[in-house]
């Protein structure tokens, strides 16, 4: 019975994130759908978790979905896109001095391997 409840809660959270993503809702709106609203003392939510945990789950799921969609777009259009470039910038805002590191990789659109 415990696993059934866990699976059901997971499915409700997954569906709430999917629906919010498809509807173009903000992360904050999806978090409210999962946690509920303060006005209703969070009784209208799906799960009793902290705001920070809910935001983390929502951001991770949305980023994953966007990345998978992007990769599928590249695969579906491999006749138009021969490669793509991945650029990541790391900023350290807590430092007084400016510190920045940039990583750039060129990736094959069909094999999704870096070179």
C-alpha positions in Angstrom: 0.0 0.0 0.0 2.9 2.4 0.8 4.4 1.9 -2.6 1.0 2.5 -4.3 0.6 5.9 -2.5 4.2 6.8 -3.4 3.6 5.9 -7.1 0.3 7.8 -7.1 2.0 11.0 -5.5 4.8 10.8 -8.1 2.3 10.5 -10.9 0.4 13.5 -9.7 3.5 15.6 -9.4 4.7 14.5 -12.8 1.3 15.3 -14.3 1.3 18.8 -12.6 4.7 19.6 -14.0 3.7 18.4 -17.5 0.5 20.4 -17.5 2.3 23.5 -16.3 5.0 23.1 -18.9 2.5 22.6 -21.8 0.5 25.6 -20.6 3.6 27.8 -20.4 3.3 28.4 -16.7 6.2 29.8 -14.7 8.2 27.7 -12.2 6.4 29.6 -9.4 3.0 28.7 -10.7 3.9 25.0 -11.0 5.3 25.1 -7.5 2.1 26.5 -6.2 0.2 23.7 -8.0 2.3 21.1 -6.3 2.5 22.7 -2.8 -0.8 24.5 -2.7 -1.4 28.1 -1.8 -1.0 29.9 1.5 -4.5 31.2 1.3 -5.8 27.6 1.6 -3.1 26.7 4.1 -1.5 24.5 1.4 -4.4 22.0 1.6 -5.0 22.5 -2.2 -1.6 21.1 -3.1 -0.5 17.7 -4.2 2.4 17.2 -1.8 3.5 18.5 1.5 7.1 19.6 0.8 9.1 22.7 1.3 9.1 25.4 -1.3 12.8 24.9 -1.9 12.3 21.2 -2.6 9.4 21.8 -4.9 11.3 24.5 -6.9 14.2 22.1 -7.2 12.0 19.3 -8.5 10.2 21.6 -10.9 13.4 23.3 -12.3 15.1 19.9 -12.8 12.1 18.4 -14.6 11.6 21.5 -16.8 15.3 21.6 -17.8 15.3 17.9 -18.5 12.2 18.2 -20.7 13.6 21.2 -22.6 17.0 19.4 -23.1 15.4 16.3 -24.4 13.1 18.3 -26.8 16.1 20.2 -28.1 18.1 17.0 -28.7 15.1 15.5 -30.6 14.8 18.7 -32.7 18.5 18.3 -33.7 18.0 14.6 -34.5 14.8 15.3 -36.5 16.5 18.0 -38.5 19.9 16.4 -39.1 19.6 17.2 -42.8 19.6 20.9 -41.9 21.8 20.9 -38.7 25.2 19.2 -39.0 26.4 20.3 -35.5 25.6 22.6 -32.6 27.8 24.4 -30.1 27.4 24.0 -26.4 28.7 27.0 -24.3 28.6 27.0 -20.5 29.7 30.0 -18.5 30.4 29.7 -14.8 30.1 32.9 -12.8 31.2 33.3 -9.2 29.1 36.2 -7.8 30.2 35.8 -4.2 33.8 36.9 -5.1 34.8 40.5 -5.0 37.0 40.1 -8.0 35.5 39.1 -11.4 36.0 35.5 -12.1 34.6 33.7 -15.1 35.2 30.4 -16.9 33.8 29.5 -20.2 33.6 26.0 -21.7 32.6 25.6 -25.4 32.1 22.3 -27.3 31.0 21.6 -30.8 28.7 18.7 -31.0 27.5 16.4 -33.8 23.8 16.7 -34.4 23.3 13.0 -35.3 25.6 11.2 -32.8 25.3 13.8 -30.0 29.0 13.3 -29.3 31.4 16.1 -28.4 34.5 16.8 -30.5 
